[in-house]
Amino acid sequence: MLRGRIGGRMTSLIDKAAIAVLADEKAITACNDMPGDACKTPWDYCCETPEKLKASIATIQVRSADGKIVKAPLRGLGGLKELSTVVVKGTVDAASGKDVLIVNVTQIQVEKK
């Protein structure tokens, strides 16, 4: 299982596919959680260094039974939006490497505040 917040890129939820970027909330801080910060897009974590950001995000995606990425957005499912905290269950995708972690998720739980 993996826990984090939707964010880490300006576009963290893809509109035409079941893909999102997940940020490690313990490793990096969203701009809106920094005192005095008035960032208009706090989910992009632009206050973090590019190196730290790269090391602290994962791409999550949902695949259909035939292995293709689902062509429907995740936005709105269970209230999912930028900066939502989620717990996902899945497996690491074969396309993952030292520079990118990709997780094929089989379950997404949006935590309510």
N, C-alpha and C positions, 0 to 999 in steps of 0.2 A: 504494500500500500504506500501511497505517496500523498503528502498533504502540502498544500500551498495556496497561493492566491492567484487568480487569473490576472496576469500582467507580465511585464518584462519587455514588451514591445508596444509601439504606438497602436498597432493593430494586433490585439491579443486574442481576439475571437474572430475567426474567419466567417464571412457571411454566407458563403456557398458550399461549405464543407464542415464536417464535424471535427474541427481542428482548433486547438487553443494553445496559448503559451501559459505555462504554470511557473510562478516564481516561488522560490524557497523563502518563506516569510521569516525564517530564523537567520538567514544569511544576508538578506538585503531588506531595505526599508523603502516602502512606497513614499513618494514625495509628500503626500497628505498626512503622513504620520510623523513628519519632521516639523518641530515647532517653528512657526513663522513662515513656513513655505506656502506659497499661493499658486503652485503649479496647476495649470488648467487640465493637464492630462497625467495625473499622479500614477496611473497604472503603468506608465511606460518606464518607471523607475529611473528617470533621467538624472536624478541626483546621485546615482551610484556610478562608479567607474565602469567603463566598458568591459574591462577584464573581470571585475567582480560580477557584473551582470551576466556575462557569458557563462561563467562557472556556476551560476545560481538559478538557471532556468531550464525547463524541459518543455518539449512539444508533446502535447497529448493529442491523440486522434482515435476516432472510433471507426473500426472496419466492419464491413458486412460479412456474412457467412462465406461469401466468395472471395474475401480478402481485399476488396476494394474499399477505399475511404468513403464513408457515407456522405452523400451530397445533400446534407441538410445542416443548418447551423445549430450549434450548441446554445447560442444565446437564448435566454428565456426559459430554458429547461430547468424547472425547479427554482426559478428566479435567478439563474446564472447570468452574470454580467461582469464587467471589469471590476477587479478587486474583490470578487466573491471568494470566500475561503472554501476550498473543496478537498475532499478525500477521494482519491481515485485508486482503483484496483486494476491491474493489467500486467502486461509483459513488455519487456524491452524489445523494440523493433530491430530487425536485422540491419536496418540502415543507420542505426546509432553508431557513433564513433567517439573518438576522444574530444571532439569539438562540439558534439551535439548529442543530447539524450532525447530519444523519441520513444514514447510509451503508447502501446496499443491498449486502450482502456476498455474494460468490460463492465465497469461500474463507476458511476460518478455520484457522489453525495455532496450536495451543497449544504454547508453549515449555515444555519439560521442565526442571526444576531439577536 
